[in-house]
């Protein structure tokens, strides 16, 4: 992942100074080892607990990386806007309209490179958002099943 390392490092250092732990990649199970059941109600209590822990861990880890991706995207977008403004201000005024001028500046190789970085960062952000929604959805499904079983347990008096 290309990133604006300075911005991310400063932000992570600020969080560390607060004494807050930064999520580590879940290591107990990989995403490919725990399969999603056809029917969540078929899972044993132990399997439900494993799924709850698993999806919670991956949600937290993904949420952290989504925040990094959002920060990264914003840093590249800001860098692009500033660079665009600087190049427009330095322009010799040989364009008929502002639109022509902006289009001409946008075609410069350095601007194309910045735009590509910004678009890549935006794509990473969108992918992480989609993954997070998926992981959180699975966590909520498992959590509802745990709640349903608790209610059944209470009604039976056991």
C-alpha positions as CSV (number, residue, x, y, z in Angstrom):
1,X,0.0,0.0,0.0
2,X,1.5,3.3,-0.9
3,X,0.7,5.8,1.8
4,X,1.5,9.1,3.3
5,X,3.7,7.6,5.9
6,X,4.4,10.8,7.8
7,X,0.7,11.5,8.5
8,X,0.0,7.9,9.5
9,X,3.1,7.6,11.8
10,X,2.2,10.9,13.5
11,X,-1.4,9.7,14.1
12,X,-0.3,6.3,15.4
13,X,2.2,7.9,17.7
14,X,-0.4,10.1,19.1
15,X,-2.6,7.1,19.8
16,X,0.3,5.2,21.4
17,X,1.0,8.3,23.6
18,X,-2.6,8.0,25.0
19,X,-1.7,4.4,26.0
20,X,-4.2,2.8,23.8
21,X,-3.2,-0.5,22.2
22,X,-3.3,-0.7,18.4
23,X,-5.1,-3.8,17.2
24,X,-2.9,-6.6,16.0
25,X,-3.9,-9.0,13.2
26,X,-5.9,-11.8,14.7
27,X,-3.6,-14.8,14.8
28,X,-5.5,-17.7,16.2
29,X,-7.4,-18.5,13.1
30,X,-7.1,-17.3,9.5
31,X,-10.1,-16.2,7.6
32,X,-10.1,-19.4,5.5
33,X,-10.1,-21.8,8.4
34,X,-13.4,-20.8,10.0
35,X,-16.3,-21.4,7.5
36,X,-19.6,-19.7,7.7
37,X,-22.4,-22.2,8.3
38,X,-25.4,-22.6,6.1
39,X,-27.6,-22.3,9.3
40,X,-26.2,-20.4,12.3
41,X,-28.6,-22.3,14.6
42,X,-26.7,-25.5,13.8
43,X,-23.6,-24.3,15.5
44,X,-22.7,-25.6,19.0
45,X,-22.3,-23.2,21.9
46,X,-18.5,-23.5,21.6
47,X,-18.6,-22.9,17.8
48,X,-20.8,-19.8,18.4
49,X,-18.3,-18.5,20.9
50,X,-15.5,-19.1,18.4
51,X,-17.4,-17.2,15.7
52,X,-18.2,-14.3,18.1
53,X,-14.5,-13.9,19.0
54,X,-13.3,-14.4,15.5
55,X,-15.6,-11.8,13.8
56,X,-15.1,-9.4,16.7
57,X,-11.3,-9.6,16.3
58,X,-11.4,-9.2,12.5
59,X,-13.9,-6.3,12.8
60,X,-11.6,-4.4,15.2
61,X,-8.6,-5.0,13.0
62,X,-10.4,-4.0,9.9
63,X,-11.8,-0.9,11.5
64,X,-8.3,0.2,12.5
65,X,-7.0,-0.3,9.0
66,X,-10.1,1.5,7.6
67,X,-9.2,4.5,9.7
68,X,-5.6,4.4,8.4
69,X,-7.0,4.2,4.8
70,X,-9.3,7.2,5.4
71,X,-6.4,9.2,6.8
72,X,-4.2,8.1,3.9
73,X,-6.8,9.0,1.3
74,X,-7.4,12.4,2.9
75,X,-3.7,13.1,3.0
76,X,-3.3,12.3,-0.8
77,X,-6.5,14.3,-1.6
78,X,-5.1,17.3,0.3
79,X,-1.7,17.0,-1.4
80,X,-3.4,16.8,-4.8
81,X,-5.6,19.9,-4.1
82,X,-2.6,22.0,-2.9
83,X,-0.4,20.9,-5.8
84,X,-3.2,21.7,-8.2
85,X,-3.6,25.2,-6.7
86,X,0.2,25.9,-6.8
87,X,0.5,24.8,-10.4
88,X,-2.6,26.9,-11.4
89,X,-1.1,30.0,-9.7
90,X,2.2,29.5,-11.4
91,X,0.5,29.1,-14.8
92,X,1.5,31.6,-17.5
93,X,-2.2,32.3,-18.3
94,X,-2.0,30.9,-21.9
95,X,-5.4,29.2,-21.5
96,X,-8.7,30.7,-22.6
97,X,-10.7,29.5,-19.6
98,X,-10.2,28.3,-16.1
99,X,-11.6,24.9,-17.1
100,X,-8.9,24.6,-19.8
101,X,-6.2,25.6,-17.3
102,X,-7.3,23.0,-14.7
103,X,-7.6,20.3,-17.4
104,X,-4.1,21.1,-18.6
105,X,-2.6,21.1,-15.1
106,X,-4.4,17.8,-14.3
107,X,-2.6,16.2,-17.3
108,X,0.9,16.9,-16.0
109,X,2.8,13.7,-15.1
110,X,3.2,14.7,-11.4
111,X,-0.5,15.5,-11.1
112,X,-1.4,12.2,-12.8
113,X,0.9,10.4,-10.2
114,X,-0.8,12.2,-7.3
115,X,-4.2,11.4,-8.7
116,X,-3.3,7.7,-9.1
117,X,-2.2,7.6,-5.4
118,X,-5.4,9.3,-4.3
119,X,-7.6,6.9,-6.3
120,X,-5.7,3.9,-5.0
121,X,-6.1,5.1,-1.5
122,X,-9.9,5.7,-2.1
123,X,-10.2,2.2,-3.5
124,X,-8.5,0.7,-0.5
125,X,-10.9,2.6,1.8
126,X,-13.9,1.3,-0.1
127,X,-12.7,-2.3,0.0
128,X,-12.0,-2.1,3.7
129,X,-15.5,-0.6,4.3
130,X,-17.1,-3.5,2.4
131,X,-15.1,-6.0,4.4
132,X,-15.9,-4.3,7.7
133,X,-19.6,-4.4,6.9
134,X,-19.4,-8.1,6.1
135,X,-17.5,-8.9,9.3
136,X,-19.8,-6.8,11.5
137,X,-22.8,-8.4,9.8
138,X,-21.5,-11.9,10.7
139,X,-20.7,-10.8,14.2
140,X,-24.2,-9.4,14.7
141,X,-25.8,-12.6,13.3
142,X,-23.8,-14.7,15.8
143,X,-24.7,-12.3,18.6
144,X,-28.4,-12.5,17.8
145,X,-28.2,-16.3,17.9
146,X,-26.5,-16.1,21.3
147,X,-29.2,-13.8,22.5
148,X,-31.9,-16.1,21.0
149,X,-30.5,-19.1,22.8
150,X,-30.3,-17.1,26.1
151,X,-33.9,-16.2,25.8
152,X,-34.8,-19.9,25.1
153,X,-32.7,-20.8,28.2
154,X,-34.5,-18.2,30.4
155,X,-38.0,-19.4,29.2
156,X,-37.2,-23.0,30.0
157,X,-35.9,-22.0,33.4
158,X,-32.6,-23.7,32.9
